[in-house]
Amino acid sequence: MATRGGTSIKDLLNPGSKGFKELKLDLDGMTEQKAVDLIKKNPKVMRRPLLTDGIKLAIGFNPEEYSSFIEAE
């Protein structure tokens, strides 16, 4: 999903989340594969919500970005 949205797996992580803080992780020193493994084991460390149309990806709560998913009629 991250790759399709033109972002990295690490961008899906929320270092401000309670779960991320409790694990005392170093985002800068984390590899993409470690990020994948972390999300598999602890999905609550991801930014939410995720919105996609299969091509674009919006990460986190951003109403302005969501508007790009809505087509004007």
N, C-alpha and C positions, 0 to 999 in steps of 0.2 A: 504494500500500500504506500509506504513512504517513497519507494523508488518511482512508482507511477505518478505520485504527486510532486516529484522533483525535489525531494528533501531527503535528509539522512534519517536513519533509524534513531539516532541520538536526539534528533529534533522532536521526536515523539515523547521523549521523557520530560517529566515535570520535576526538576530538582527542588521545587518549593513544596512539593507534596509531603504529607506526613510520612507516608511509606518510604519515600526516597530519603528523607532526613533520618528516619529511624535506622536505615541500613548504612548510613554514614558513607555514602559512595562518592567517588571522585569522577564527575562527569568528564572533565578534561582528559583524564588518563584512561578513559574507557574506550575499548574498541567497539566497532559496530557489532561484531558477533557477541560481545559481552552484553551489549544493549539488548540484542535480540533475546538472549538467554534470560536476562533480567525481566523483560516484558512477559516472557512465557511463564516465569515463576511468580511474578508479582505484577499483574496487569494494572493494579491501582497506581503504579508509578508513571503511567502515561498521562499526557495532557488530554483533557476531555472538554467538550465533545470533539469527535472527528467527523468531518463532513466531506463526502466525496461524490463525484458524479462519474467515477471510473477513470477520470483523467486528471482533474484538479483535486487538491486536498486542502481543506481548511483545518487548522489545528488550534484547539482552544476556543474560548468564547470570543468571537469577533464578528459582530453583526455586519460591519461594513464589508468584510470579506465574504460573508454569506450571500450578500446581494449579488455577487457575481455568479451564483448558482441559480438565481431566479431569473427566468426569461420574462421580459416585458411583453405583455399581451397587446 
